[in-house]
Amino acid sequence: MQVLSLKKILILLVLMTSLFHQHARAQEDVDEAFDPFSDYNEFEQDAEEEADINFFKNGRYLTLGFLLGYRGYTNGFSQSYSPTATYGVQFSYFFDLQIAAALGYSVSDNNVAFSSYKSDRTFSNSYTGSVNIQNIDLSLKYYFNTENVTRGLADLNPYLFAGAGQYVRTYNINNSLEVPPDQVIGFKAGAGIEIPLMRRRAYLGIQATYHYVQFPDENRDGIPEPKTGAEGNNINPINPGLDGDIYDIVTILGFNF
């Protein structure tokens, strides 16, 4: 049996060690090259970073808008309340280029006219006066196609919104008829567009809103009318009935911050 010399044994060990290290390094390169989780995380981080940079460079943070337009009504309200002007203010805070939260306030004063009838349907009284309706609400707005444009504005920026708020109705009626103010929770939804002005520092908007409200007299047969003597108030039916909802079509002059 031939015995290998010590020098040959050392050379063989060095060659085997070198081959082992080369194989391990090649395996590490293969694992890194085909790691789907590593590639996916890097892609997501790059996309999020790009979106953040785009928002900080092109997006809006706050907008202040002044509203002026037309307020109308449906059902019985459309016969009792005359259409009128409405005005208000709106603040919007942008979370990104497409999502914003808006806090709004609007008010209107309408002429009102209706008649009451006795239980036997004979005429009782006619009432005229005014009604003041105020609402403060919070809504969520979604903008379409607002990426990669200066200050988050395109030539036309369409958006949808929906929200809820408090509606306060106060009557001022003649003939000594006292109707306490109503405070109810209502909902609104609508759509609008914005057109940039003043090198995109401001915008002109058109917005349509439908307000779904349920005032107390929609669920009762009439209104309390004063009676002589100690009998208290008498509930008499009215015509037209005071039921329906509200809609607005307004123009908005807004400023971007």
Buried (B, 14 or more C-beta within 10 A) or exposed (E): EEEEEEEEEEEEEEEEEEEEEEEEEEEEEEEEEEEEEEEEEEEEEEEEEEBEEBBEEBBBBEBBBBBEBBBBBEBBBBBBBBBBEBBBEBBBBBEBBBEBBBBBBBBBBBEBBBBBBBEEEEEBBEBEBBBBBBBBBEBEBBBEEBBEBEBBBBEEBBBBBEBEBEBBBBBEBEEEBEBEEBEBEBBBBBBBBBBBBEEBEBBBBBBBBBBEBBBEBBEEEBBBBEEEEEEEEBEBBBBBBBBBBBBBBBBBBBBBE
